[in-house]
């Protein structure tokens, strides 16, 4: 029983993370799925309904996520400032983590294919039912009949929900991320070089004309309350941020990492009031330019992030 469930855990975490945008909530949803599976096995009638374990677990996990999404929508409306998903941050090295342990299932699920902060941000625009339909069908190829069962609706209605979600995901104002690992590395290097030099024109050239910058501090630190739009505005905003970081603490540390499966930066400095300030910066890249910059600096969403070492100076090592 345990072995069968564990074989599905990574896929379930991938489903839940895309639906919820939170690693901790995804892990909770998968744990609740395990509890319901164990309860079903103890009930002969319920056990008889499990004809295909993978499908049963996916349906159960999706229903749990749908309930979480419906309640989360109310909580996020009252959130202080802009909201970004809790990032899954992993070392660039695909081997064991720095603490000596192999990547956990949540990390493997994100590494398996690039989730990308940009996609998770766009998914936040969707109604809970649209998000579930899109993730199940377009990402995990779940049949509409099964999705309709999750949502308590018809196949046709499930198709319509996925179609509306697809249009929102590919809307002209949605941050685009299409870059492979090589292009990500190249653009990130150009981005860091431009920021380090303080050259506004060079940084503008790295940014797409319609680039967007979003920061989530959860009310713990000052942050823009609305997205910053356009290459010139975003470039000035970023140069101001990095300039202040140097003035406040005198030390800025940085390390290249994977953020939701895409190359980004882990940064550490001190705020003007002396408090430690940790930031995870994720980029969306399309056509050789940055289309989205997403700064997560809410300490409540970075609790599991290990501290940087003394040798992790700015600019980061390549």
C-alpha positions in Angstrom: 0.0 0.0 0.0 2.7 2.5 1.0 4.9 1.6 -1.9 2.1 2.0 -4.4 1.3 5.5 -3.1 4.9 6.6 -2.9 5.3 5.7 -6.6 2.6 8.3 -7.3 3.7 10.9 -4.8 6.0 12.9 -7.2 3.3 13.2 -9.9 0.7 14.2 -7.3 3.0 16.9 -5.9 3.4 18.2 -9.4 -0.4 18.4 -9.9 -1.0 20.0 -6.5 1.9 22.5 -6.9 0.6 23.8 -10.2 -2.9 24.1 -8.8 -2.0 25.8 -5.6 1.2 27.7 -6.2 2.5 26.7 -2.8 4.9 24.0 -1.9 3.6 23.6 1.6 -0.1 23.6 0.5 0.8 21.0 -2.2 2.5 18.8 0.4 -0.6 19.1 2.7 -2.9 18.2 -0.2 -0.9 15.1 -1.0 -0.8 14.1 2.6 -4.6 14.4 2.8 -4.8 12.3 -0.4 -2.8 9.6 1.4 -5.1 9.7 4.4 -8.2 9.3 2.2 -6.5 6.5 0.3 -5.7 4.7 3.6 -9.3 5.2 4.7 -10.6 3.8 1.4 -8.5 0.7 1.7 -10.0 0.0 5.1 -13.5 0.1 3.7 -14.3 -2.8 1.3 -16.9 -0.8 -0.6 -14.7 2.2 -1.1 -11.7 0.0 -2.0 -13.8 -1.7 -4.8 -14.2 1.7 -6.4 -10.4 2.1 -6.9 -10.1 0.5 -10.3 -7.1 2.5 -11.4 -4.9 3.8 -8.6 -3.3 6.7 -10.5 -6.6 8.0 -11.7 -8.3 7.6 -8.3 -5.4 9.5 -6.5 -5.4 12.2 -9.1 -9.1 12.8 -8.8 -8.9 12.8 -5.0 -6.0 15.2 -4.9 -7.6 17.5 -7.4 -10.8 17.7 -5.4 -8.8 18.6 -2.3 -6.9 21.3 -4.3 -10.2 22.7 -5.6 -11.5 23.1 -2.0 -8.2 24.8 -1.0 -8.3 27.1 -4.1 -11.9 28.3 -3.2 -10.9 29.2 0.3 -7.5 30.7 -0.7 -9.2 33.1 -3.1 -10.8 34.9 -0.1 -7.5 34.9 1.8 -5.5 36.4 -1.1 -8.0 39.2 -1.6 -7.0 40.5 1.8 -3.3 39.8 1.2 -1.1 42.9 1.9 0.4 44.0 -1.5 1.1 41.8 -4.5 1.0 38.0 -4.1 3.5 35.6 -5.6 3.6 31.8 -5.2 5.8 30.2 -2.7 8.9 29.3 -4.8 10.5 25.8 -5.0 14.2 26.7 -4.9 16.8 24.0 -5.7 20.5 24.0 -6.5 21.6 24.0 -10.1 23.5 20.8 -9.4 21.1 17.9 -10.1 22.8 15.7 -7.5 22.4 15.7 -3.8 21.5 18.9 -2.0 24.1 20.8 0.0 22.9 19.1 3.2 23.8 15.7 1.7 20.3 14.5 1.0 18.8 13.7 -2.3 16.2 16.1 -3.7 12.8 15.4 -2.1 9.7 14.5 -4.2 8.5 18.1 -4.4 11.9 19.2 -5.8 12.0 16.2 -8.3 8.4 17.1 -9.4 9.4 20.6 -10.3 12.7 19.6 -11.9 11.0 17.0 -14.1 9.7 19.8 -16.3 10.0 23.6 -15.9 7.0 24.9 -14.0 8.2 28.5 -14.1 7.0 31.3 -11.8 5.5 33.0 -14.8 3.0 30.2 -15.4 2.1 30.0 -11.7 1.5 33.8 -11.7 -0.8 33.6 -14.7 -2.7 30.7 -13.2 -3.6 32.9 -10.3 -5.8 34.9 -12.7 -8.1 31.9 -13.2 -11.1 30.9 -11.3 -10.5 27.7 -9.2 -12.5 25.5 -11.6 -10.7 26.9 -14.6 -7.3 26.3 -13.0 -8.1 22.7 -12.1 -9.4 22.0 -15.6 -6.4 23.6 -17.3 -3.8 21.9 -15.1 -5.4 18.4 -15.3 -6.0 18.5 -19.1 -3.3 20.7 -20.6 -0.4 19.8 -18.3 -1.2 16.2 -17.2 -3.5 15.0 -20.1 -6.3 13.9 -17.8 -9.4 13.1 -19.9 -12.3 15.5 -19.7 -14.6 12.8 -18.3 -12.4 12.5 -15.3 -12.1 16.3 -14.9 -15.9 16.6 -15.1 -16.1 14.1 -12.2 -13.7 16.2 -10.1 -15.6 19.4 -10.8 -19.1 17.9 -10.5 -20.0 19.0 -14.0 -20.4 17.8 -17.6 -17.7 16.9 -20.1 -18.7 19.8 -22.2 -18.6 22.3 -19.3 -15.1 21.0 -18.3 -13.9 21.5 -21.9 -15.2 25.1 -21.8 -13.5 25.8 -18.5 -10.2 24.5 -19.9 -10.6 26.6 -23.1 -11.2 29.8 -21.1 -8.2 29.1 -19.0 -6.1 28.4 -22.0 -7.0 31.8 -23.5 -6.1 33.6 -20.3 -2.7 31.7 -20.0 -1.8 32.8 -23.6 -3.3 36.3 -23.4 -1.1 39.1 -24.9 -0.5 40.6 -21.4 0.6 37.3 -19.8 4.4 37.0 -19.1 5.8 34.6 -21.6 8.5 31.9 -20.8 9.7 29.7 -23.6 13.5 29.7 -23.1 15.4 26.4 -22.7 18.2 26.1 -20.2 20.9 27.5 -22.5 18.9 30.6 -23.3 18.0 31.1 -19.6 21.6 31.0 -18.6 22.6 33.4 -21.4 19.9 35.9 -20.6 20.5 35.7 -16.8 24.2 36.4 -17.3 23.3 39.5 -19.4 20.8 40.6 -16.8 23.3 40.3 -14.0 26.0 42.1 -16.0 23.7 45.0 -16.7 22.6 45.3 -13.2 26.1 45.1 -11.8 27.3 47.8 -14.2 24.4 50.1 -13.4 24.0 50.7 -17.1 20.4 51.6 -17.7 20.6 51.3 -21.5 22.2 47.9 -21.2 19.6 46.6 -18.8 16.7 48.0 -21.0 18.2 45.9 -23.9 17.9 42.8 -21.8 14.2 43.4 -21.0 11.3 42.9 -23.3 9.3 46.1 -24.1 6.3 44.8 -22.2 8.2 43.3 -19.2 6.5 43.2 -15.8 8.1 43.2 -12.4 6.2 41.9 -9.3 7.4 41.8 -5.7 5.8 40.0 -2.8 6.9 41.0 0.7 3.8 39.9 2.5 3.8 43.3 4.3 7.1 42.6 6.0 9.2 45.0 3.9 8.3 48.0 1.6 7.4 46.8 -1.9 5.5 48.1 -4.9 1.8 47.6 -4.4 1.2 47.3 -8.2 3.2 45.6 -11.0 5.9 47.7 -12.6 5.4 47.7 -16.4 7.6 48.5 -19.3 11.4 48.1 -19.9 12.4 51.6 -18.9 10.4 51.6 -15.7 11.4 48.1 -14.7 15.1 48.8 -15.4 15.1 52.0 -13.2 13.2 50.1 -10.5 15.7 47.2 -10.5 18.8 49.5 -10.5 17.3 51.3 -7.6 16.7 48.1 -5.7 20.2 46.8 -6.2 21.7 50.2 -5.5 19.9 50.4 -2.1 20.9 46.9 -1.2 24.6 47.9 -1.5 24.1 51.1 0.4 22.2 49.6 3.3 24.2 46.6 4.3 27.4 47.1 2.3 27.2 43.4 1.4 25.1 41.7 -1.2 25.4 37.9 -1.5 24.0 35.9 -4.5 23.8 32.4 -5.8 22.3 31.1 -9.1 19.5 28.6 -8.3 16.6 27.0 -10.0 13.3 28.7 -9.1 10.3 26.5 -9.9 12.6 24.7 -12.4 13.9 27.9 -14.1 17.2 29.7 -13.6 17.0 32.5 -11.1 18.8 34.1 -8.2 18.9 33.7 -4.4 20.0 37.0 -2.9 20.8 38.1 0.7 21.5 41.6 2.2 20.2 43.8 5.0 17.3 46.2 5.0 17.8 49.8 6.0 16.5 48.9 9.5 19.2 46.2 9.9 16.9 43.2 9.4 18.2 40.4 7.2 16.6 40.5 3.8 16.4 37.4 1.6 15.1 37.5 -1.9 14.4 34.8 -4.5 14.3 36.3 -8.0 12.7 34.4 -10.8 12.8 35.4 -14.5 10.6 34.7 -17.4 12.5 34.6 -20.7 11.1 34.7 -24.3 12.9 35.5 -27.5 16.2 36.3 -25.7 14.7 38.9 -23.4 13.3 39.0 -19.9 9.5 39.2 -20.0 8.9 38.9 -16.2 10.9 39.6 -13.0 9.3 38.1 -9.9 10.8 38.9 -6.5 9.8 36.8 -3.5 10.9 38.5 -0.3 8.2 37.4 2.1 10.1 35.6 4.9 7.1 33.4 5.6 7.5 31.9 2.1 11.2 31.5 2.3 11.5 29.7 5.7 13.1 26.6 4.3 15.7 28.5 2.3 19.3 27.7 3.6 21.5 30.7 4.2 24.1 31.7 1.6 27.8 31.2 2.4 30.5 33.7 2.7 31.9 32.9 -0.7 28.5 33.7 -2.4 29.4 37.2 -3.3 27.9 39.6 -5.8 27.9 39.1 -8.7 27.2 35.4 -8.5 29.7 32.8 -9.7 29.2 31.2 -13.1 
